[in-house]
């Protein structure tokens, strides 16, 4: 996080189709409109009343853009986390214009409103990841055990990060 940045999480509904573009011929970008309508209980009527809708332009980049384009449709409930950015430009008439954009870091369906199915991305090509590098093994040795076979796990998918495996059995303590 940077000092002075404005980070927000917005719960709302996708209000427009997703516009997919490749910037510079290689960087994926998706933009769409997100409407967030707060509800408040009105004691005088005994019912919930909608407050005015706040509209955001959401911008997703790279892998998030591709996954959003493949997964999110108009009218679906989503939760978006990101930072607010102001884009300024001068129009054809010479007028200064600006708009606030929510640059998304994370985007997902709002599971309080329904269900969804998750499918993991395929591994990235070898040239874009450190996954081909061998984990450091200097100074480590295998200790024979009479117990069950040792199982290892990593907190991250192998195609994204290089990690040293962690033993999952209680008997596998370092000597």
CNS distance restraints for C-alpha pairs under 8 A (distance, minus, plus):
assign (resid   1 and name CA) (resid   5 and name CA) 7.29 0.50 0.50
assign (resid   5 and name CA) (resid  83 and name CA) 6.90 0.50 0.50
assign (resid   5 and name CA) (resid  84 and name CA) 7.55 0.50 0.50
assign (resid   6 and name CA) (resid  83 and name CA) 5.46 0.50 0.50
assign (resid   6 and name CA) (resid  84 and name CA) 5.62 0.50 0.50
assign (resid   7 and name CA) (resid  81 and name CA) 7.43 0.50 0.50
assign (resid   7 and name CA) (resid  82 and name CA) 5.61 0.50 0.50
assign (resid   7 and name CA) (resid  83 and name CA) 4.25 0.50 0.50
assign (resid   7 and name CA) (resid  84 and name CA) 6.40 0.50 0.50
assign (resid   8 and name CA) (resid  81 and name CA) 5.78 0.50 0.50
assign (resid   8 and name CA) (resid  82 and name CA) 5.72 0.50 0.50
assign (resid   8 and name CA) (resid  83 and name CA) 6.00 0.50 0.50
assign (resid   8 and name CA) (resid  84 and name CA) 7.34 0.50 0.50
assign (resid   9 and name CA) (resid  79 and name CA) 6.92 0.50 0.50
assign (resid   9 and name CA) (resid  80 and name CA) 5.55 0.50 0.50
assign (resid   9 and name CA) (resid  81 and name CA) 4.26 0.50 0.50
assign (resid   9 and name CA) (resid  82 and name CA) 6.59 0.50 0.50
assign (resid  10 and name CA) (resid  36 and name CA) 7.23 0.50 0.50
assign (resid  10 and name CA) (resid  79 and name CA) 5.66 0.50 0.50
assign (resid  10 and name CA) (resid  80 and name CA) 5.27 0.50 0.50
assign (resid  10 and name CA) (resid  81 and name CA) 6.47 0.50 0.50
assign (resid  11 and name CA) (resid  36 and name CA) 6.23 0.50 0.50
assign (resid  11 and name CA) (resid  77 and name CA) 7.53 0.50 0.50
assign (resid  11 and name CA) (resid  78 and name CA) 6.00 0.50 0.50
assign (resid  11 and name CA) (resid  79 and name CA) 4.49 0.50 0.50
assign (resid  11 and name CA) (resid  80 and name CA) 6.55 0.50 0.50
assign (resid  11 and name CA) (resid 110 and name CA) 7.57 0.50 0.50
assign (resid  12 and name CA) (resid  34 and name CA) 6.22 0.50 0.50
assign (resid  12 and name CA) (resid  35 and name CA) 5.38 0.50 0.50
assign (resid  12 and name CA) (resid  36 and name CA) 4.24 0.50 0.50
assign (resid  12 and name CA) (resid  37 and name CA) 6.91 0.50 0.50
assign (resid  12 and name CA) (resid  77 and name CA) 5.71 0.50 0.50
assign (resid  12 and name CA) (resid  78 and name CA) 5.66 0.50 0.50
assign (resid  12 and name CA) (resid  79 and name CA) 6.46 0.50 0.50
assign (resid  13 and name CA) (resid  34 and name CA) 5.67 0.50 0.50
assign (resid  13 and name CA) (resid  35 and name CA) 5.36 0.50 0.50
assign (resid  13 and name CA) (resid  36 and name CA) 6.48 0.50 0.50
assign (resid  13 and name CA) (resid  74 and name CA) 7.78 0.50 0.50
assign (resid  13 and name CA) (resid  75 and name CA) 5.71 0.50 0.50
assign (resid  13 and name CA) (resid  76 and name CA) 5.51 0.50 0.50
assign (resid  13 and name CA) (resid  77 and name CA) 4.39 0.50 0.50
assign (resid  13 and name CA) (resid  78 and name CA) 5.89 0.50 0.50
assign (resid  14 and name CA) (resid  32 and name CA) 7.29 0.50 0.50
assign (resid  14 and name CA) (resid  33 and name CA) 6.17 0.50 0.50
assign (resid  14 and name CA) (resid  34 and name CA) 4.77 0.50 0.50
assign (resid  14 and name CA) (resid  35 and name CA) 6.48 0.50 0.50
assign (resid  14 and name CA) (resid  72 and name CA) 7.94 0.50 0.50
assign (resid  14 and name CA) (resid  73 and name CA) 6.95 0.50 0.50
assign (resid  14 and name CA) (resid  74 and name CA) 5.04 0.50 0.50
assign (resid  14 and name CA) (resid  75 and name CA) 5.07 0.50 0.50
assign (resid  14 and name CA) (resid  76 and name CA) 5.56 0.50 0.50
assign (resid  14 and name CA) (resid  77 and name CA) 6.48 0.50 0.50
assign (resid  14 and name CA) (resid  78 and name CA) 7.00 0.50 0.50
assign (resid  15 and name CA) (resid  32 and name CA) 7.36 0.50 0.50
assign (resid  15 and name CA) (resid  33 and name CA) 5.19 0.50 0.50
assign (resid  15 and name CA) (resid  34 and name CA) 5.26 0.50 0.50
assign (resid  15 and name CA) (resid  35 and name CA) 5.98 0.50 0.50
assign (resid  15 and name CA) (resid  74 and name CA) 5.73 0.50 0.50
assign (resid  15 and name CA) (resid  75 and name CA) 6.04 0.50 0.50
assign (resid  16 and name CA) (resid  32 and name CA) 5.69 0.50 0.50
assign (resid  16 and name CA) (resid  33 and name CA) 5.29 0.50 0.50
assign (resid  16 and name CA) (resid  34 and name CA) 7.45 0.50 0.50
assign (resid  16 and name CA) (resid  74 and name CA) 5.60 0.50 0.50
assign (resid  16 and name CA) (resid  75 and name CA) 7.94 0.50 0.50
assign (resid  17 and name CA) (resid  32 and name CA) 6.22 0.50 0.50
assign (resid  17 and name CA) (resid  33 and name CA) 7.86 0.50 0.50
assign (resid  17 and name CA) (resid  73 and name CA) 6.85 0.50 0.50
assign (resid  17 and name CA) (resid  74 and name CA) 5.67 0.50 0.50
assign (resid  18 and name CA) (resid  30 and name CA) 6.22 0.50 0.50
assign (resid  18 and name CA) (resid  31 and name CA) 5.77 0.50 0.50
assign (resid  18 and name CA) (resid  32 and name CA) 4.95 0.50 0.50
assign (resid  18 and name CA) (resid  69 and name CA) 6.29 0.50 0.50
assign (resid  18 and name CA) (resid  72 and name CA) 7.94 0.50 0.50
assign (resid  18 and name CA) (resid  73 and name CA) 7.47 0.50 0.50
assign (resid  18 and name CA) (resid  74 and name CA) 7.90 0.50 0.50
assign (resid  19 and name CA) (resid  30 and name CA) 5.32 0.50 0.50
assign (resid  19 and name CA) (resid  31 and name CA) 5.25 0.50 0.50
assign (resid  19 and name CA) (resid  32 and name CA) 6.36 0.50 0.50
assign (resid  20 and name CA) (resid  28 and name CA) 7.19 0.50 0.50
assign (resid  20 and name CA) (resid  29 and name CA) 5.84 0.50 0.50
assign (resid  20 and name CA) (resid  30 and name CA) 4.53 0.50 0.50
assign (resid  20 and name CA) (resid  31 and name CA) 6.88 0.50 0.50
assign (resid  20 and name CA) (resid  65 and name CA) 7.68 0.50 0.50
assign (resid  20 and name CA) (resid  69 and name CA) 6.99 0.50 0.50
assign (resid  21 and name CA) (resid  28 and name CA) 5.93 0.50 0.50
assign (resid  21 and name CA) (resid  29 and name CA) 5.31 0.50 0.50
assign (resid  21 and name CA) (resid  30 and name CA) 6.38 0.50 0.50
assign (resid  22 and name CA) (resid  26 and name CA) 5.57 0.50 0.50
assign (resid  22 and name CA) (resid  27 and name CA) 5.17 0.50 0.50
assign (resid  22 and name CA) (resid  28 and name CA) 4.48 0.50 0.50
assign (resid  22 and name CA) (resid  29 and name CA) 6.00 0.50 0.50
assign (resid  23 and name CA) (resid  27 and name CA) 5.07 0.50 0.50
assign (resid  23 and name CA) (resid  28 and name CA) 6.26 0.50 0.50
assign (resid  23 and name CA) (resid  29 and name CA) 6.84 0.50 0.50
assign (resid  27 and name CA) (resid  61 and name CA) 7.29 0.50 0.50
assign (resid  27 and name CA) (resid  62 and name CA) 5.77 0.50 0.50
assign (resid  28 and name CA) (resid  61 and name CA) 5.71 0.50 0.50
assign (resid  28 and name CA) (resid  62 and name CA) 4.73 0.50 0.50
assign (resid  28 and name CA) (resid  63 and name CA) 7.34 0.50 0.50
assign (resid  28 and name CA) (resid  65 and name CA) 6.00 0.50 0.50
assign (resid  28 and name CA) (resid  66 and name CA) 6.66 0.50 0.50
assign (resid  29 and name CA) (resid  59 and name CA) 6.99 0.50 0.50
assign (resid  29 and name CA) (resid  60 and name CA) 5.62 0.50 0.50
assign (resid  29 and name CA) (resid  61 and name CA) 4.57 0.50 0.50
assign (resid  29 and name CA) (resid  62 and name CA) 6.26 0.50 0.50
assign (resid  29 and name CA) (resid  65 and name CA) 5.33 0.50 0.50
assign (resid  29 and name CA) (resid  66 and name CA) 7.68 0.50 0.50
assign (resid  30 and name CA) (resid  59 and name CA) 5.77 0.50 0.50
assign (resid  30 and name CA) (resid  60 and name CA) 5.14 0.50 0.50
assign (resid  30 and name CA) (resid  61 and name CA) 6.56 0.50 0.50
assign (resid  30 and name CA) (resid  65 and name CA) 5.06 0.50 0.50
assign (resid  30 and name CA) (resid  66 and name CA) 7.54 0.50 0.50
assign (resid  30 and name CA) (resid  68 and name CA) 7.59 0.50 0.50
assign (resid  30 and name CA) (resid  69 and name CA) 6.90 0.50 0.50
assign (resid  31 and name CA) (resid  57 and name CA) 6.79 0.50 0.50
assign (resid  31 and name CA) (resid  58 and name CA) 5.44 0.50 0.50
assign (resid  31 and name CA) (resid  59 and name CA) 4.52 0.50 0.50
assign (resid  31 and name CA) (resid  60 and name CA) 6.36 0.50 0.50
assign (resid  32 and name CA) (resid  57 and name CA) 5.80 0.50 0.50
assign (resid  32 and name CA) (resid  58 and name CA) 5.40 0.50 0.50
assign (resid  32 and name CA) (resid  59 and name CA) 6.89 0.50 0.50
assign (resid  33 and name CA) (resid  55 and name CA) 6.70 0.50 0.50
assign (resid  33 and name CA) (resid  56 and name CA) 5.64 0.50 0.50
assign (resid  33 and name CA) (resid  57 and name CA) 4.68 0.50 0.50
assign (resid  33 and name CA) (resid  58 and name CA) 6.03 0.50 0.50
assign (resid  34 and name CA) (resid  55 and name CA) 5.64 0.50 0.50
assign (resid  34 and name CA) (resid  56 and name CA) 5.11 0.50 0.50
assign (resid  34 and name CA) (resid  57 and name CA) 6.33 0.50 0.50
assign (resid  34 and name CA) (resid  58 and name CA) 6.73 0.50 0.50
assign (resid  35 and name CA) (resid  53 and name CA) 6.14 0.50 0.50
assign (resid  35 and name CA) (resid  54 and name CA) 5.75 0.50 0.50
assign (resid  35 and name CA) (resid  55 and name CA) 4.58 0.50 0.50
assign (resid  35 and name CA) (resid  56 and name CA) 6.46 0.50 0.50
assign (resid  36 and name CA) (resid  53 and name CA) 5.45 0.50 0.50
assign (resid  36 and name CA) (resid  54 and name CA) 5.28 0.50 0.50
assign (resid  36 and name CA) (resid  55 and name CA) 6.43 0.50 0.50
assign (resid  37 and name CA) (resid  50 and name CA) 6.53 0.50 0.50
assign (resid  37 and name CA) (resid  51 and name CA) 6.14 0.50 0.50
assign (resid  37 and name CA) (resid  52 and name CA) 6.20 0.50 0.50
assign (resid  37 and name CA) (resid  53 and name CA) 4.34 0.50 0.50
assign (resid  37 and name CA) (resid  54 and name CA) 6.44 0.50 0.50
assign (resid  38 and name CA) (resid  50 and name CA) 6.08 0.50 0.50
assign (resid  38 and name CA) (resid  51 and name CA) 5.43 0.50 0.50
assign (resid  38 and name CA) (resid  52 and name CA) 7.34 0.50 0.50
assign (resid  38 and name CA) (resid  53 and name CA) 7.17 0.50 0.50
assign (resid  39 and name CA) (resid  48 and name CA) 6.24 0.50 0.50
assign (resid  39 and name CA) (resid  49 and name CA) 5.59 0.50 0.50
assign (resid  39 and name CA) (resid  50 and name CA) 4.56 0.50 0.50
assign (resid  39 and name CA) (resid  51 and name CA) 5.83 0.50 0.50
assign (resid  40 and name CA) (resid  48 and name CA) 5.43 0.50 0.50
assign (resid  40 and name CA) (resid  49 and name CA) 5.51 0.50 0.50
assign (resid  40 and name CA) (resid  50 and name CA) 6.55 0.50 0.50
assign (resid  40 and name CA) (resid  51 and name CA) 7.22 0.50 0.50
assign (resid  41 and name CA) (resid  46 and name CA) 7.14 0.50 0.50
assign (resid  41 and name CA) (resid  47 and name CA) 5.80 0.50 0.50
assign (resid  41 and name CA) (resid  48 and name CA) 4.25 0.50 0.50
assign (resid  41 and name CA) (resid  49 and name CA) 6.21 0.50 0.50
assign (resid  42 and name CA) (resid  46 and name CA) 5.73 0.50 0.50
assign (resid  42 and name CA) (resid  47 and name CA) 5.63 0.50 0.50
assign (resid  42 and name CA) (resid  48 and name CA) 5.75 0.50 0.50
assign (resid  42 and name CA) (resid  49 and name CA) 6.45 0.50 0.50
assign (resid  43 and name CA) (resid  47 and name CA) 7.07 0.50 0.50
assign (resid  56 and name CA) (resid 100 and name CA) 7.55 0.50 0.50
assign (resid  56 and name CA) (resid 101 and name CA) 6.58 0.50 0.50
assign (resid  56 and name CA) (resid 102 and name CA) 6.59 0.50 0.50
assign (resid  57 and name CA) (resid 100 and name CA) 7.32 0.50 0.50
assign (resid  57 and name CA) (resid 101 and name CA) 5.11 0.50 0.50
assign (resid  57 and name CA) (resid 102 and name CA) 6.03 0.50 0.50
assign (resid  58 and name CA) (resid 101 and name CA) 5.94 0.50 0.50
assign (resid  58 and name CA) (resid 102 and name CA) 4.74 0.50 0.50
assign (resid  58 and name CA) (resid 103 and name CA) 5.96 0.50 0.50
assign (resid  58 and name CA) (resid 104 and name CA) 6.54 0.50 0.50
assign (resid  59 and name CA) (resid 101 and name CA) 6.83 0.50 0.50
assign (resid  59 and name CA) (resid 102 and name CA) 6.13 0.50 0.50
assign (resid  59 and name CA) (resid 103 and name CA) 4.86 0.50 0.50
assign (resid  59 and name CA) (resid 104 and name CA) 5.94 0.50 0.50
assign (resid  60 and name CA) (resid  64 and name CA) 5.92 0.50 0.50
assign (resid  60 and name CA) (resid  65 and name CA) 4.74 0.50 0.50
assign (resid  60 and name CA) (resid  68 and name CA) 7.78 0.50 0.50
assign (resid  60 and name CA) (resid 103 and name CA) 6.20 0.50 0.50
assign (resid  60 and name CA) (resid 104 and name CA) 5.32 0.50 0.50
assign (resid  60 and name CA) (resid 105 and name CA) 7.40 0.50 0.50
assign (resid  61 and name CA) (resid  65 and name CA) 4.78 0.50 0.50
assign (resid  61 and name CA) (resid  66 and name CA) 7.94 0.50 0.50
assign (resid  61 and name CA) (resid 104 and name CA) 7.86 0.50 0.50
assign (resid  62 and name CA) (resid  66 and name CA) 6.61 0.50 0.50
assign (resid  63 and name CA) (resid  67 and name CA) 6.13 0.50 0.50
assign (resid  64 and name CA) (resid  68 and name CA) 5.90 0.50 0.50
assign (resid  64 and name CA) (resid 105 and name CA) 7.79 0.50 0.50
assign (resid  64 and name CA) (resid 106 and name CA) 7.47 0.50 0.50
assign (resid  64 and name CA) (resid 107 and name CA) 7.76 0.50 0.50
assign (resid  65 and name CA) (resid  69 and name CA) 6.10 0.50 0.50
assign (resid  66 and name CA) (resid  70 and name CA) 6.28 0.50 0.50
assign (resid  67 and name CA) (resid  71 and name CA) 5.99 0.50 0.50
assign (resid  68 and name CA) (resid  72 and name CA) 5.42 0.50 0.50
assign (resid  68 and name CA) (resid 107 and name CA) 7.47 0.50 0.50
assign (resid  72 and name CA) (resid  76 and name CA) 6.94 0.50 0.50
assign (resid  72 and name CA) (resid 109 and name CA) 7.87 0.50 0.50
assign (resid  76 and name CA) (resid 109 and name CA) 7.35 0.50 0.50
assign (resid  77 and name CA) (resid 109 and name CA) 5.85 0.50 0.50
assign (resid  77 and name CA) (resid 110 and name CA) 5.34 0.50 0.50
assign (resid  77 and name CA) (resid 113 and name CA) 6.85 0.50 0.50
assign (resid  78 and name CA) (resid 107 and name CA) 6.96 0.50 0.50
assign (resid  78 and name CA) (resid 108 and name CA) 5.49 0.50 0.50
assign (resid  78 and name CA) (resid 109 and name CA) 4.23 0.50 0.50
assign (resid  78 and name CA) (resid 110 and name CA) 4.67 0.50 0.50
assign (resid  79 and name CA) (resid 107 and name CA) 5.84 0.50 0.50
assign (resid  79 and name CA) (resid 108 and name CA) 5.52 0.50 0.50
assign (resid  79 and name CA) (resid 109 and name CA) 6.16 0.50 0.50
assign (resid  79 and name CA) (resid 110 and name CA) 5.71 0.50 0.50
assign (resid  80 and name CA) (resid 104 and name CA) 6.33 0.50 0.50
assign (resid  80 and name CA) (resid 105 and name CA) 7.69 0.50 0.50
assign (resid  80 and name CA) (resid 106 and name CA) 5.83 0.50 0.50
assign (resid  80 and name CA) (resid 107 and name CA) 4.57 0.50 0.50
assign (resid  80 and name CA) (resid 108 and name CA) 6.71 0.50 0.50
assign (resid  81 and name CA) (resid 104 and name CA) 5.66 0.50 0.50
assign (resid  81 and name CA) (resid 105 and name CA) 5.78 0.50 0.50
assign (resid  81 and name CA) (resid 106 and name CA) 5.18 0.50 0.50
assign (resid  81 and name CA) (resid 107 and name CA) 6.48 0.50 0.50
assign (resid  82 and name CA) (resid 102 and name CA) 6.13 0.50 0.50
assign (resid  82 and name CA) (resid 103 and name CA) 5.32 0.50 0.50
assign (resid  82 and name CA) (resid 104 and name CA) 4.17 0.50 0.50
assign (resid  82 and name CA) (resid 105 and name CA) 4.85 0.50 0.50
assign (resid  82 and name CA) (resid 106 and name CA) 6.70 0.50 0.50
assign (resid  83 and name CA) (resid 102 and name CA) 5.66 0.50 0.50
assign (resid  83 and name CA) (resid 103 and name CA) 5.36 0.50 0.50
assign (resid  83 and name CA) (resid 104 and name CA) 6.70 0.50 0.50
assign (resid  83 and name CA) (resid 105 and name CA) 7.80 0.50 0.50
assign (resid  84 and name CA) (resid 100 and name CA) 6.48 0.50 0.50
assign (resid  84 and name CA) (resid 101 and name CA) 5.71 0.50 0.50
assign (resid  84 and name CA) (resid 102 and name CA) 4.70 0.50 0.50
assign (resid  84 and name CA) (resid 103 and name CA) 6.23 0.50 0.50
assign (resid  85 and name CA) (resid 100 and name CA) 5.59 0.50 0.50
assign (resid  85 and name CA) (resid 101 and name CA) 5.22 0.50 0.50
assign (resid  85 and name CA) (resid 102 and name CA) 6.36 0.50 0.50
assign (resid  85 and name CA) (resid 103 and name CA) 6.86 0.50 0.50
assign (resid  86 and name CA) (resid  98 and name CA) 6.58 0.50 0.50
assign (resid  86 and name CA) (resid  99 and name CA) 5.66 0.50 0.50
assign (resid  86 and name CA) (resid 100 and name CA) 4.49 0.50 0.50
assign (resid  86 and name CA) (resid 101 and name CA) 6.20 0.50 0.50
assign (resid  87 and name CA) (resid  98 and name CA) 5.39 0.50 0.50
assign (resid  87 and name CA) (resid  99 and name CA) 5.46 0.50 0.50
assign (resid  87 and name CA) (resid 100 and name CA) 6.33 0.50 0.50
assign (resid  87 and name CA) (resid 101 and name CA) 7.19 0.50 0.50
assign (resid  88 and name CA) (resid  96 and name CA) 7.21 0.50 0.50
assign (resid  88 and name CA) (resid  97 and name CA) 5.64 0.50 0.50
assign (resid  88 and name CA) (resid  98 and name CA) 4.22 0.50 0.50
assign (resid  88 and name CA) (resid  99 and name CA) 6.75 0.50 0.50
assign (resid  89 and name CA) (resid  96 and name CA) 5.91 0.50 0.50
assign (resid  89 and name CA) (resid  97 and name CA) 5.31 0.50 0.50
assign (resid  89 and name CA) (resid  98 and name CA) 6.29 0.50 0.50
assign (resid  90 and name CA) (resid  94 and name CA) 5.59 0.50 0.50
assign (resid  90 and name CA) (resid  95 and name CA) 5.40 0.50 0.50
assign (resid  90 and name CA) (resid  96 and name CA) 4.50 0.50 0.50
assign (resid  90 and name CA) (resid  97 and name CA) 5.76 0.50 0.50
assign (resid  91 and name CA) (resid  95 and name CA) 5.47 0.50 0.50
assign (resid  91 and name CA) (resid  96 and name CA) 6.56 0.50 0.50
assign (resid  91 and name CA) (resid  97 and name CA) 6.83 0.50 0.50
assign (resid 109 and name CA) (resid 116 and name CA) 7.26 0.50 0.50
assign (resid 110 and name CA) (resid 114 and name CA) 7.09 0.50 0.50
assign (resid 111 and name CA) (resid 115 and name CA) 5.70 0.50 0.50
assign (resid 111 and name CA) (resid 116 and name CA) 7.52 0.50 0.50
assign (resid 123 and name CA) (resid 159 and name CA) 5.39 0.50 0.50
assign (resid 123 and name CA) (resid 160 and name CA) 7.93 0.50 0.50
assign (resid 124 and name CA) (resid 128 and name CA) 6.57 0.50 0.50
assign (resid 124 and name CA) (resid 129 and name CA) 6.88 0.50 0.50
assign (resid 124 and name CA) (resid 159 and name CA) 6.65 0.50 0.50
assign (resid 124 and name CA) (resid 160 and name CA) 7.98 0.50 0.50
assign (resid 125 and name CA) (resid 129 and name CA) 7.16 0.50 0.50
assign (resid 126 and name CA) (resid 130 and name CA) 7.71 0.50 0.50
assign (resid 126 and name CA) (resid 131 and name CA) 7.32 0.50 0.50
assign (resid 126 and name CA) (resid 132 and name CA) 6.83 0.50 0.50
assign (resid 129 and name CA) (resid 159 and name CA) 7.04 0.50 0.50
assign (resid 129 and name CA) (resid 160 and name CA) 6.46 0.50 0.50
assign (resid 129 and name CA) (resid 161 and name CA) 7.65 0.50 0.50
assign (resid 130 and name CA) (resid 159 and name CA) 7.97 0.50 0.50
assign (resid 130 and name CA) (resid 160 and name CA) 7.32 0.50 0.50
assign (resid 130 and name CA) (resid 161 and name CA) 6.52 0.50 0.50
assign (resid 130 and name CA) (resid 162 and name CA) 6.32 0.50 0.50
assign (resid 131 and name CA) (resid 158 and name CA) 6.27 0.50 0.50
assign (resid 131 and name CA) (resid 159 and name CA) 5.41 0.50 0.50
assign (resid 131 and name CA) (resid 160 and name CA) 6.43 0.50 0.50
assign (resid 131 and name CA) (resid 161 and name CA) 6.10 0.50 0.50
assign (resid 131 and name CA) (resid 162 and name CA) 5.60 0.50 0.50
assign (resid 133 and name CA) (resid 162 and name CA) 7.15 0.50 0.50
assign (resid 134 and name CA) (resid 162 and name CA) 7.75 0.50 0.50
assign (resid 135 and name CA) (resid 162 and name CA) 6.44 0.50 0.50
assign (resid 135 and name CA) (resid 163 and name CA) 6.20 0.50 0.50
assign (resid 135 and name CA) (resid 164 and name CA) 5.67 0.50 0.50
assign (resid 136 and name CA) (resid 164 and name CA) 6.99 0.50 0.50
assign (resid 143 and name CA) (resid 175 and name CA) 7.79 0.50 0.50
assign (resid 145 and name CA) (resid 149 and name CA) 7.96 0.50 0.50
assign (resid 145 and name CA) (resid 171 and name CA) 7.73 0.50 0.50
assign (resid 145 and name CA) (resid 172 and name CA) 7.80 0.50 0.50
assign (resid 147 and name CA) (resid 171 and name CA) 7.34 0.50 0.50
assign (resid 150 and name CA) (resid 167 and name CA) 6.54 0.50 0.50
assign (resid 150 and name CA) (resid 168 and name CA) 6.95 0.50 0.50
assign (resid 150 and name CA) (resid 169 and name CA) 6.26 0.50 0.50
assign (resid 150 and name CA) (resid 172 and name CA) 7.32 0.50 0.50
assign (resid 151 and name CA) (resid 167 and name CA) 6.04 0.50 0.50
assign (resid 151 and name CA) (resid 168 and name CA) 5.66 0.50 0.50
assign (resid 151 and name CA) (resid 169 and name CA) 6.95 0.50 0.50
assign (resid 152 and name CA) (resid 165 and name CA) 5.47 0.50 0.50
assign (resid 152 and name CA) (resid 166 and name CA) 5.36 0.50 0.50
assign (resid 152 and name CA) (resid 167 and name CA) 4.94 0.50 0.50
assign (resid 152 and name CA) (resid 168 and name CA) 5.88 0.50 0.50
assign (resid 153 and name CA) (resid 165 and name CA) 5.75 0.50 0.50
assign (resid 153 and name CA) (resid 166 and name CA) 5.75 0.50 0.50
assign (resid 153 and name CA) (resid 167 and name CA) 7.06 0.50 0.50
assign (resid 153 and name CA) (resid 168 and name CA) 7.16 0.50 0.50
assign (resid 154 and name CA) (resid 158 and name CA) 7.71 0.50 0.50
assign (resid 154 and name CA) (resid 163 and name CA) 6.79 0.50 0.50
assign (resid 154 and name CA) (resid 164 and name CA) 7.57 0.50 0.50
assign (resid 154 and name CA) (resid 165 and name CA) 5.83 0.50 0.50
assign (resid 154 and name CA) (resid 166 and name CA) 6.72 0.50 0.50
assign (resid 156 and name CA) (resid 160 and name CA) 6.95 0.50 0.50
assign (resid 156 and name CA) (resid 161 and name CA) 6.35 0.50 0.50
assign (resid 156 and name CA) (resid 163 and name CA) 7.95 0.50 0.50
assign (resid 157 and name CA) (resid 161 and name CA) 6.74 0.50 0.50
assign (resid 158 and name CA) (resid 162 and name CA) 6.65 0.50 0.50
assign (resid 167 and name CA) (resid 172 and name CA) 6.29 0.50 0.50
assign (resid 168 and name CA) (resid 172 and name CA) 7.65 0.50 0.50
